[in-house]
Amino acid sequence: MTLSKKEMLKQNYFLETEQVLPCEIGGKVMQLFASSSQASSIEEQIDGVINDFSEDFLTSIDSNSDIDLDLILRKFSDSQIPIQPADVESYFQYLGNHVVAHSIHTSSPRFIGHMTSALPSFVRPLAKLMTAMNQNAVKIETAKALSFCEREALAMLHRLVYNFSENFYAQHIQNNQSTLGILVSGGTVANITALWCARNASLKAKDEFLGVEKAGLAAALDFYGYKGAVVIGSELMHYSFDKAADLMGIGTDSLIRIPSDRHNRVNIDALQKAVANCHAQNLLIIAIVGVAGTTDSGGLDSLAEIADIAQHAQVHFHVDAAWGGPLIFSQQHRHKLAGIERADSVTIDGHKQLYLPMGIGMVLLRDPQLASAIEKQASYTMRKGSFDLGKRALEGSRPGMALFLHAGLNLIGLKGYEFLIDEGIRKTKYMADRICSMSEFQLLAEPDTNLLIYRYIPEQLRELVSKKQLTEIDNQLINQFNERLQKMQRQIGRSFISRTTKTATSFGKETSIIALRAVIANPLTTEEDIDAVLNDQIQIAQAI
Ligand SMILES: *Cc1c(COP(=O)(O)O)cnc(C)c1O
């Protein structure tokens, strides 16, 4: 029998308000804290159920159930906390029916529309160990070996990007004055942290002035004689930079977005002009941002050229490689990141192409002293000279996610990651070739990496597309069609592709193009799956 949450709770409520005495509640609660070695423990009982859930979930081909969002939200509309501890078995049954059953199968080989994919199997037992140990990476007193383990993992990635000498790493890897990288919950916090460091370093204490950290932005700009402060990068910069600009107090209007070319790379001349313009207007440039793998289409900025500009202007150069950073593992593709080693800071997401679970990002810092610009102390913890990781970080208490990063680097290794990256790009090329060979589809850009944008062309317009005679009205029709197609595919749930909007110029005018967006990162995705996803789209399109 499956009970709804309401029924289940009602049942508990009526049974137990009458029957359970206060001391019995204590007993029930204490049972929840029993260790797994105790006979017939709750943990053992739940493990069995969870293993079944996971097995079904992980072997599913469909990307999701076809339930309507309206129906789901109605299932979660109870704002009352149950009075009595619920029965464990019925609660997990409820979870299975209402949450697990309608979750997205991010590991499905036909879920190829987002940067979230299947994970290596070692992360699941490791997650159990991580929560069993429940370390708090904020400080040594709550995370002893883990703090050094985290520093080691970050140093490995630092070395991969910057490749400094053996001596450099020997000196800094476990030196509490040095910070080679900061482990955070994702690319957003990594980008914010990088710009925070850059801001504080460029408006630091000097003579009588206490620095932006203590005196605030208005006083700092005033002291240094700037009219304002900006961050400059491509128009395709991730929206986390808007959050950073907002938080830093410069406002999102001070995020200068430079147009990109048809390869989705920032226009270098326009970038150069913007820098000169800011100098002429006496604006502080906190950082110039290069994007290595745009979220939207995978385009890679020409990092070496941006590095030249930043170096000449003596401005902090930040590279957002949240998505594309792991290309560095590939002998074949790492040249696309040339110049990344000249960045002052680099963002890489662990939960994207390092195949680690959600909640892992990092910022790597070329100068091991840069993070001292954001250092904070507290008397009860995070003492000066300690190894407490929280003193140079935005986040306070945080989980021991370093375990996953360290395990990934060891269990997958340089060659393993190279294989994963190369395979993703190879299969993306396969998909691009398939799309080009099918009259139903139009490829919108040659893929640089494992991100692909294309669109479906309704039959009556195919000839016009091949003759390049589409009018703006035709284009709007195609846009509407693709939007519907993507929504229907998502709703049916057999497979999944995301969508994005690109601007393009035709007849000298800007038009917007709704594009289907494939991300081929899941190692389990085969050529057969790619064909199946495209055929699913054709089938749905024919029904529209
Ligand atoms: C994903 C992504 C981010 C944001 O990272 P989160 O982990 O989602 O916070 C930033 N920049 C780029 C280029 C990304 O692809």
The ligand as a Tripos MOL2 file, in Angstrom:
@<TRIPOS>MOLECULE
LIG
   15    15     1     0     0
SMALL
NO_CHARGES

@<TRIPOS>ATOM
      1 C1         28.3290   26.3630  -14.8740 C.3       1 LIG1
      2 C2         29.0810   27.5990  -15.0890 C.ar      1 LIG1
      3 C3         29.1910   28.5860  -14.0930 C.ar      1 LIG1
      4 C4         28.4460   28.4920  -12.7860 C.3       1 LIG1
      5 O1         28.8110   27.4130  -12.0480 O.3       1 LIG1
      6 P1         27.8430   26.7860  -10.9460 P.3       1 LIG1
      7 O2         28.6220   25.5910  -10.5630 O.co2     1 LIG1
      8 O3         26.5470   26.4950  -11.6210 O.co2     1 LIG1
      9 O4         27.7050   27.7720   -9.8500 O.co2     1 LIG1
     10 C5         29.9670   29.6910  -14.3480 C.ar      1 LIG1
     11 N1         30.5750   29.8440  -15.5310 N.ar      1 LIG1
     12 C6         30.5060   28.9350  -16.5120 C.ar      1 LIG1
     13 C7         31.2250   29.1590  -17.8030 C.3       1 LIG1
     14 C8         29.7430   27.7780  -16.3320 C.ar      1 LIG1
     15 O5         29.6510   26.8810  -17.3230 O.3       1 LIG1
@<TRIPOS>BOND
     1     1     2 1
     2     2     3 ar
     3     2    14 ar
     4     3     4 1
     5     3    10 ar
     6     4     5 1
     7     5     6 1
     8     6     7 2
     9     6     8 1
    10     6     9 1
    11    10    11 ar
    12    11    12 ar
    13    12    13 1
    14    12    14 ar
    15    14    15 1
@<TRIPOS>SUBSTRUCTURE
     1 LIG1         1 GROUP 0 **** ****
